[in-house]
């Protein structure tokens, strides 16, 4: 069996090609482990395993600040934009279960 030996150029190229995917997955995994889901009540309904938009923005901002792979110190608005992408990609959803034309809100709106 022949073993394939990658040159230094090949290894750095493959790291840079998938660096954004790796960063996306790291941020997503950190968010999932750190976001605290609880039971919320709104009017007469109970929503289990949910979190508010402001809680999610707090957690995501902390995750971004803790990540050493980012070149600059991220702002909270960037965390909200990333959560908007999560909503758009159906990673998170509103408790109503809808995604279309939804805008992530850094507020008391509930998500799961």
C-alpha positions in Angstrom: 0.0 0.0 0.0 1.3 3.4 -0.9 1.0 6.1 1.7 0.2 9.6 0.5 2.4 12.2 2.0 1.0 15.7 1.8 3.4 18.6 1.3 3.2 21.6 3.6 1.5 23.5 0.8 -1.2 20.9 0.4 -1.9 20.8 4.1 -2.2 24.6 4.4 -4.4 24.7 1.3 -6.8 22.1 2.7 -7.0 23.9 6.0 -7.8 27.2 4.4 -10.4 25.6 2.1 -12.3 24.1 5.0 -11.5 26.7 7.6 -14.8 28.5 7.4 -16.7 25.3 7.6 -14.7 24.3 10.7 -15.3 27.7 12.3 -19.0 27.5 11.5 -19.2 24.0 13.1 -17.2 25.1 16.2 -19.4 28.1 16.7 -22.6 26.1 16.3 -21.4 23.4 18.7 -20.4 25.9 21.3 -23.7 27.7 21.0 -25.7 24.4 21.4 -23.8 23.4 24.5 -24.0 26.9 26.1 -27.5 28.0 25.4 -29.8 27.3 28.3 -33.2 26.1 27.4 -36.1 26.3 29.9 -39.8 26.4 30.0 -41.4 29.7 29.1 -45.0 30.8 29.4 -46.6 33.2 27.0 -50.3 34.2 27.6 -51.9 30.7 28.1 -49.3 28.6 26.3 -46.3 26.8 27.7 -43.2 26.4 25.5 -40.7 23.7 26.6 -37.0 23.7 25.9 -37.0 27.2 24.5 -34.9 30.4 24.9 -35.3 34.1 24.2 -33.7 36.0 21.5 -31.7 38.1 23.9 -30.5 35.0 25.8 -29.3 33.6 22.5 -27.6 36.8 21.5 -25.8 36.9 24.9 -24.6 33.3 24.5 -23.5 33.8 20.9 -21.7 37.0 21.7 -19.8 35.1 24.5 -19.1 32.2 22.1 -17.6 34.6 19.5 -15.6 36.5 22.1 -14.2 33.1 23.4 -13.2 31.9 20.0 -9.5 32.4 19.3 -9.8 31.9 15.5 -11.5 35.2 14.9 -9.2 38.0 13.8 -11.1 40.9 15.5 -13.2 41.4 18.6 -16.8 40.7 17.4 -19.6 43.0 18.3 -23.0 41.9 19.6 -24.6 42.9 16.3 -22.5 40.4 14.5 -23.8 37.7 16.9 -27.3 38.7 16.0 -26.5 38.4 12.3 -25.1 35.0 12.8 -28.2 33.9 14.7 -30.2 35.3 11.8 -28.3 32.9 9.5 -29.1 30.1 11.9 -32.7 30.9 11.7 -32.6 31.1 7.9 -30.8 27.7 7.7 -33.4 26.2 10.1 -30.9 25.5 12.8 -33.1 27.4 15.2 -36.8 28.3 14.8 -39.4 30.4 16.5 -41.6 28.5 18.9 -44.4 29.0 16.4 -42.5 26.7 14.0 -42.2 29.2 11.2 -39.1 30.3 9.3 -40.3 32.1 6.3 -39.8 35.9 6.4 -38.7 35.6 10.0 -36.1 38.1 11.3 -34.2 37.1 14.4 -35.0 39.5 17.2 -32.7 40.3 20.1 -35.7 40.5 22.4 -38.1 38.3 24.5 -39.3 36.4 21.4 -39.0 32.7 21.9 -36.9 30.2 19.9 -36.0 26.6 20.1 
